[in-house]
Amino acid sequence: MTETAFYILLALTEPRQGYGIIKHVDNLTKGRVSLGSGTVYGTLTKMQRDGLIVKYADGERKKVYEVTEDGKRIMRMEIERLNELYKNAIQYREEFS
């Protein structure tokens, strides 16, 4: 999973609009990850096609995105993968000092 996809799914712990996703990721990463709207909407379209998220219109007819059960399952798997990566990095970090 790309870092962009990871952060977009992470931002969908609650339903959000595209701009809300961009702002949430910016705040979460303290500006390190700055997502452009084209990147976000392209990734959201792919995630929707893959069944990881759903899109619906809120009361103001704005597009809101929400993670599906499949999306949650994929995120759990990714978090486990990243946890393994982190543990291995810590184990060998002295080799690169």
Secondary structure, 3 states (H helix, E strand, C coil): CCHHHHHHHHHCCCCECHHHHHHHHHHHCCCCCCCCHHHHHHHHHHHHHCCCEEEEECCCCCEEEEECHHHHHHHHHHHHHHHHHHHHHHHHHHHHC
